[in-house]
Amino acid sequence: MVQPAEDLPSGNRGPRWWRFASQAGANPNIESDRGTFSLRPQQLGSPSAGEVRLASGIKDYRHLPAFGLLQHAAEQLPRRTALIYGDERWTYSELNADTIRAAAMLQRLGVRPGDRVGLLLPNVPEYIISANAVWRAGGIVLAISPLMVASEVQKLLERTKCNVVIGLDVLSHLMACGETQDCTNRTTLLVSIRKHLPAHQQLGYLLKRGYQWMRQRPSGVGKRVGWFWEEIEQIDRSWQPISIDPEFDPAYILPTGGTTGAPKAVTLSHQNMVANAWQQYMWTDQSFGREIMMGVLPFFHSYGMSATVMGGAAMGATLVLHHRFQTVKTIQLIEKYRPTVFHAVPAMLHAMNERLRRFPSRAMDSIRWVISGGAPLDASVAEEFVRCCRGEHDTNELTVVEGYGLSEASPVTHVGHLFEPPKYGRIGLPLPETECKIASEDGLPLNDTMVGELCVRGPQVMLGYWNDPTGTAMAIQDGWLHTGDLAVRHPDGTFEIVGRKKDLIITSGYNVYPSEVEEVLCQFKGIKEAAVVGLPDNRRGEIVHAIVVTENDSPPDFLALNRFCHEHLSAHKRPRRFTYRKQPLPRNFLGKIIRRELRWQPEGQNESAEYFEDGDDHE
């Protein structure tokens, strides 16, 4: 039972075989609204050929609650392995049964329809189980990033009036209440991953947990504290089905990254989430019950949640989890479990390339599709990853494509074609039932090859921002979600992102897209990375300011760099100010440059040399 914090037990989730064995004698079955599922251990592995042949994915997303994807997969592929995490596996039947039991536990603790339940967890099975359990109880999942600091977490919990948090034990300091906060109604359920770690890491994990608890006793995280699995073991009631309106009932609250301003809380409906998973499933030519998918993208991020948690269930895929991306561990998991689908961000592929360059692998050839998102993917990174997986000559069976999306669209709106040669630098085509337009400043559609704001409309577009009708009205106008990204539609129907609307530099009346200038700067010998921002200028309105980081940690030859820009850039695109930066460019965890930190950099910080160039923008 959930106990007062001062009586918190030191227990944890027991071995999985014991948990099932102890349940089987007393109550081997769990009732759900769709049938009865056995809790006895079943044979692990793939379903029979007949089961795959008869199984089918979801046909319609419109009337399905968010937990319906897992429910459907459990009905269609009950014996297929759904999750692999460490030495443990769940079949779809077992995973769905655990979800139903967890939903009953949450209902017993008082979670009611519309209540917010925070998840402060890495990529562990408990994240998937908890999210589906919250939805079954009618609650709303609040995604909390472990990258936040304690004050940010508390502000988020207060703003959303969240009184139940399921969190990792070593992150208890992030859940701690402030001195002026009232946590008397908060319930905290703790999850531990210690037993999933290698033996040599378990002691360090315990020491870290002990240190955090000395800094902030568990009593500081709420009035009632318990262990997630112990609470599930003690349920004395069955799950009570509740009524859900998939189109309008909120299912997920997701704080945005805030790379261009103050973070907002995106609110997605059940239909938003299911629709986006269905769209991605359709994009794979309805591959169901055949794929093995890596699950190392953060689940607390919209891309990881949609592509792996929701998309994996929609495809009936086996998810291979690790609590966070680690280059060597990810390669080892790929070699061991032979996944076919890998969702990643460019920074992951770059890190893996560096490792595989030094330590080649002969067991990466199982991957068929790599879908990269979150930031632009350089063609050289994609091509090198293909070579690392397939070798120099056998590259036909691995496709690396780019995708695009934003949290406000659940998040995926575009993906490159999986069955055609990739077009690097482009985000691909709109997903099924997704409308797009390139809009002018006054909202009118522009023709192909003209640059404007990308606007999207479809079933994956959010309900709005949590308790922010003004922000919602600015983002969604006449049903169109204004992405804030500048894009161009090519005659073949594919789209290309050219920059952020807020990042656009207007100098002497000319538009300058930072990405175009940055691409040229990075071609100059010795430049490791570059960023371009606009600076106020009395004469031109704005000037182009280039910040560069070098490979040898010393300032570049600014005169030579300026000559290089004269040769490769139009006059209005050339930087009028160059700054050498000692430290790497500030980026978020997806690898996107945080330009606002460069615009408002305190004078002299990380800067050791500058060069100014004047001239006529029309020369």
N, C-alpha and C positions, 0 to 999 in steps of 0.2 A: 504494500500500500504506500501511497505518497505519504511521507512522514514530515514532521517539522524538521527544519534544516539542521538543528542541533543533534537530531537522532539519525542523521543520514548514515545508512549502512555502507560498508566498503565493498559490497558485493558487485557483481557484474554479470553480464550475460554468460550463461553456462554453455558447455559444448553443445553443438547443434544436435548431435545424435541423442544426447541425454534429454534435450528439450522435447524432441519428438517422441522418444520412448516413454517419457513420463506422461505426455499428453495422451498417447495412444490407448493406454489402459483405461483411462477414465472417460475420455470423450474423444474418440478418434476422428470425429467429423465436425466440420464447421458449416453451419447453414448460411447461405447467402441468398440474395434475391433471384439468382439465376440457377441455383443448384447446390449440391453438397460436395464438399471437397475433403478428401482424406488427408489427415495429418501424418500418416505413416510415411516413412522414407520410401522414395521410389527410385527406380534405376535412373542414374544420371546419364546425360548424354543427349544425342539427337533423337527425335521421334522416328518412328518407323516410316518407311517409304510410303506406305498407305496413308499414314496420318498426314504427311506433307501433301500428298496428292489431294486429299479431301479438304484440307484446311484452306481457308481463304481470309484475306484481310478485310478490314472494314469497308463497306460499300458507301456509307453515307455518314458524314460527320455531324449533321445538323441536330440530331436529337440525342447525342451521346454525352454524358457527363465526363469530366476529365479522367475519372478512374475507370471509365468504360473501356479504354484501350487495353489496360492490363486485364480486365475482366474478359474481354473478347479473346485475347491471346491465351488466357488460361482455359477457356472453353475449346478453342481450336487446337491448341498445342499443349495440352496439360503436362506431357512428359518431357517436353523440350527444356533444356537448361536455359533459364532466363538470365541468371547472374552468376558470375565467377568472381570471387573476391578472396584473395589469399588461398587458403585451403578449403574454403566453403563454397558450396553451390546451392542454388535454389532452382527448382523447376518452376515453370509458370504456375502450376497448380499450387505449389508450396508458397510461392511469393504472394499469390493472391490470397491464400488462406491467412498468411501472416498479416496482410493488410487488413483483412476483415477483423481479425482479433485486435489489431492495434486501433481500429476504428471503434470497436466496442469499449476498449480501454479509455479512449479519449471521451467518449460519451459518458462513461462512468465518472470521469474527472470533471464533467460539467461543460464540455465543449458543445456549443449549440450552433445551429445554422447562422452563418454570418460572422461568427467569432474568428478573430485572427490568431493563427498559430505560427510562431516564428521558428524557422529552421536555421540553426547556426552550425552547419555540418559540412565536412568535406565530401568527397565522392565515396560514400559508403552505402551499403545496402539500406541502412536505416533512413537515408534520405528518401529513397524511392518508396520504401514502406510507409514512412511518415507522411509524405505528400499525398499518397493515395488514400491513406487512412483519414487525413484531415478532410479530403474531398468527400469521402463516404460519410463523414459525420456532418457534412454541410458547411464545414469551416473554410476559411481562406488562408492559403499558405503565404506567409511573409518570408521572402528570401532574404537572408542576412549574410553578408559577405564576411568571412573570417579576416579579410584584409582591412576591415573597419577598425577604428579605435573605439574604446569603451564609450566615449561621449557621443560618437556617431550612432552607435547601436542604441543607446538609451534614448536619443532624440527620435530615432525611427520607431522604437517601441511605443514611446509616448504619443507620437503623431498618429500612429495607427491604432492606438488603444489595444495593444497586444498584451494579453495576460497569460499566455501559455508559450513557453519556449522549449524546444527540443534541441539541445546543444552538446557539443563535444566537451568532455570533462576538462581537457586542458585549455579550453577557451572560456572557462567560468569567469575569468576576470573581465571579459567583454560583456558578460551578462550582469555584472555587479551593479546594484542600484546606487545612484548618487545620494549624497547626504540629504538633499531636499526632495527626493523622489519617494513616492508612496508605492511600495511593492507588496503590500499586504495581500493583494489578490492574485499575485503572480504565482504560477506553477511552473517549475523547471524540471524537465526530465533529461537526465544525462546519458550520454553514449560514450563508450570507450572503444578504441581500436587497438589497445595494447596487445591483445592475444593474436591479432593479425600481423603483428610486426615480427621481424626476425628476432631471435633470442637475444642477440647482442644489442638490440635497440630497445628492448622492453624495460630494462632498468632505467635508461635515460628518460623514457616516457613517464615512468612512475615518479622519477625525481622532478620532472617538469610539472607534473600534476600537483605534487606536494608543494612545490614552490609557489604555484599559482594559488593554491588553497591557503597557504600561509599569508600571501598578500591579501587575499580576499576570501574569507571563509565562505563555504557554501550557503550559509545563512544570508549572505549578501545578495544572492541571486533570486531571492523570493521567499515567501512565507512557507511554501511547500516545495520540497525537493525529493526526487526519487530517481531510480535507475530505470531507463526505458524498458528493458527486457523483463526486469522483475515486475514491473507494473503489468505488463502483458500476461505474464505467467499467473498473476493473481486475479485475472478477470473472473467475475462470477455472473456474467450476463452475456447475451449474444448481441450482435450488432443490430441496431434498429434502423431500417431503411428510412430515408428522408426524401422529400420532394425537392428536385432541382430543376430550375429553368436554365438549360445550357446556354441559351443566347444572351441572357441578361444577368445571371447570377455570377458575381466575381469568384474566381478560383485562385488567382495568383497576384500578389503584389510584389513588384520588382523595382527596387531603387535603381535609377539609371546611373551610368558611370559618371556623368557630370563633367565630361571633357571640355564642354564649351560653356558651362555655367553651373548654377546651383542644381544639385541632384533633385529629381522628381521621383514620385512613386507611381510607376506604370501599373495599371490595374487591368488584368486580362480576365475574360470570361472563360467558362468551361469550353464554350464553342470556339473561342479564339485559339485555345491550346490544342484542342482536338483537330480543328481545321488545319492548323499549320503542320501537325504531325501527318495528317492524311495527305496534304499537298506534297510533302517530302516522300511519303510512301509511293504516291502516284508517280513521282519523278523517277523513281527507280524501276519503272515499268512493273509496278506492283509485285516486287520481290517480297515474298512472305514465307517465314519459317526456314530461310536458307542462309541468312547472313550471320556473321560473327562480327561484332562491333566493339572497337576500343572505346572505353569510357573514361578519358582523362581530362576532357574539358570540364571546367568547374560547373557543377550543377547549379550553384547559386547565380550563375550568369545565364542570360536568356538563351544563348547559343547552345550551351551544354544541356540545359533543361529540355529545350525543344528537340534538338537533333538526336540526343542520345537517350534521355529518359523517356520522352514522349514518342519520338520517332522510332526508337528501338522497339517499344511495345507495339507500335503500329505496324512494324515490319516483322514482328514475331522473332526478333533477333536475339542472339545471346550476347549479353554485355559483359565485357571483361573490364573490371573496375580496378582502379588504383586511387588512393585517397587524394593524390595530387600528381601533376605531371612531373616526372623525373626522367631525364633523358635516358640514362642507362636502364632503369627499371622498365620504362616503356618499351625499349627495344627488346629486352628480355621477355616481356609478356607477349610481344608480337611473335617472337621466335617460338615461344612455348605453345600459345593457343591458336596461332594461325588466323588472325582476324581477316575479314575481307573488306571491311569498311573502316575508315579512319577519319574522324572529324578533327580538325586541328586549326591552329592559327599559325601564321607565317613564322613567328618566333620559335614555335615547337619544331617545325620542319628545319629551320636553320640550325637549331641546336643538335638535332638528330643527324643532319648532314655532317656537321663538324666531328661528331663522335664516329660516324660510320666511315668517314674519310680516313681516320686513324685506325679504326678497328672494324674492317669490313665484316658484314654478316652474309651468310649464305642461306638464311632462313627468313627473309623478309618478303618472299615472293608470293605470299598468300593474298596480299592486299590488292584489291581490284579498283577501289574508288577511294580517293582522298579528296575531301571537300574542305577547302580552306576558307575561313572567314574572319571577320573581326578587324582586319587591316589589309591593305593591298599586298598582293603576293607577287614578288619579283619572279620573272620567268626563269632566271638562272637558279633560284632556290628550288623551284618546282622540278626543273629538268635534272638537277643534281640528285634530288630525292628519288626520282624515277630510276636513275642510273644506280643509286645505292641499293635499291630494292631489286632491280632486274638485271643490272649489268649494262654494258655499252650497247648491246645489240638487241636483246630481248626486252623491248619497251612497249609492245603492242597491247598487253593485257592490263596495264595499270594506267588509269586516267586520273590526273590531278586537275581539279576544276576550282574556280573561285565561286563563292556565293556572297550574297549581300543581304543585309537586313538591319533592323533596329528594334530595340526592346518594345517600342510602341506597336510593332507588327509581329510580335510573338516569337521570334523576330524575323524569320526568313521570308523574303519576297522574291529573290532571284537566285538562280543557280546555273552554272555552266552545264552544257549538255554532256551527260555521262556516256553517251554512245557515239560521240563524234570526236574528232581531234580537238584538243583544248585550244581556246583562244585566250592566251594569257593577257592580263591587263584589262579584261572585261569581266563583268559580274554575271554574264549569261542572260538567260531569258526569264520572264516572269513565271512564277509557279502557277499551276492550274487555278482558275477562278480569281486570279490577281490582275487587276487593271492598273495600267501605268500611264502617266503622261509627263512630258517635259514641259514645264510651265514657265511663262515669262513672269516678270515682276507683278503684272496685273492679273496673273492666274490663267492666262490664255494658253492653249496648247501650241507648242512650237513644232516645226518640221524636223525631219531627220537631219542629223549632223549639226543642229543648233544647240547651244549650251543653255540650260535652264535648270530650274529646281525640279528634282525628281519627286513626283507625288504618286501615291499608291492608294488603291482601294480594294478591299477584299474581306473575306470572313475572318482573317487573322488580325485585322486592325483593332487595337485596344478599345475597351470601354471608355477609357480616359485616364487622367491622373487622379490619384486618390485625394479626395476633398480639395480639388483645384479646378473648378469649372472654368476659370479664366484661362489657365494654361491649356486646358483641354480644347477650348474654343479656338485658341490660337493655333494649336497643332492640327486639329481636324476641322476643315472648312468645306461645307457642302459634301460631306462624306469622304473627302480626299484628305489623306494624311500627308502633311507637308514634312518631308524628311529633313530638310535643311541641307541636303547634299546636292551639289551641282553635277549634272550628268548629261550625257549625250546618247541618243539612240541612233545606232548605225543602220544602214539600209537592210542588213540581214536580220534585223530584229533584236540583236544583242545590245546590251547597255554597257556604258562605261562611266565610272565615277571620275570626275576631274577635280573635285575638291569640295570643301565645305562652304556653304553660302556665307557663313560668318567669317571664314578665312579668306574670302576673296579680297584681293588688293586692287583698289582703283587708283591708278596713278596717272595724272594728266588726262583723265577721262578714259583711259584704257583699262581693260580687265586683265588681271594677272592671276593665274591659278598657281598656288604654291607648289603643287606636285610636279608641274612641268619644269619649274626652275630647279627644284630639288633633284630631279632626275639628271639634269645636266651637271649640276655641281658634283654629284656622286661619281661622275665619269672622270673627273679630274684626279690625276694620280696623287695618292696619299690621303684623299678625303674618305673617311670612314662612314660618316653620316652627316646629313645636312637638314636644316629646317629653314623655312622662309616665312616671315611674318611681315605685316605692314606696320610702318611707323608714321605718325603724323608729320606732315611737312607743309609749311606755309605756302610753298610755291606749287607743289604738285598735288596737294591733298594728302597723299601717302607716298612713301618711298618703299622700295623693296629692300628688306633687311635679311641678309643671309647669316645664319649661325652654323658654323662648321666644327666638326670634331675630326681630328686627324688620326691616322694609324700609328704614327710615331710619337704622339703626345707632345708635339711642338707646333708652333704656328706655321701655317702654309706660306708659300710665296704669294703674297696677296697681289703683287703686280702681274705675276704669271696667271693667277686665277682670274683676275680681271680681264686679261687678254683672252683667256679661254672663253669667258662669258661673252665677250664681244664677237667671237667667232661662231658661237652656237646659240645665241639668244637675240631676239629683236631688242631694239633700244629700250622700249618701255618695260621689258621683262628683266633687264639686267639689274642685279643688286647695286644699290647706291651706297650701301653700308655692309661691310663684312665684319663679323666678329668670330674670333677663335674662342672656343669653349673647352676648358680642360676636362670637365665632367661629361659623361654620356648625356644625350638629350633626355629630358624627362618624358617618360612614357607611362601609360596605364598598363595593367597586367595583360591586355590584349596586344600590346606593342604599339598602340597609337600614340603619336606625339601629342603631348599636352601643351598646345601652343600658348595658352594664356599665361603659363609660367614663364615663357620666353618673352612675351610682350611686356610683362610687368616685372622683369628681372631687376632686382636692386642693382644699382650701378656698381660695376666692378666684380660682382659675384661670378665666379667661374670664368671670368674673362681676363685674358692677359694681353691681347693684341687686337687692334682694330684697324680697318682701312676704309677710307671714304673716297668715293669716286663721284665726280659730278659730270654733268653732260646734258645734252638735249634728248628728251624722250622721242623726238621725231627724227633724229639723225639717221 
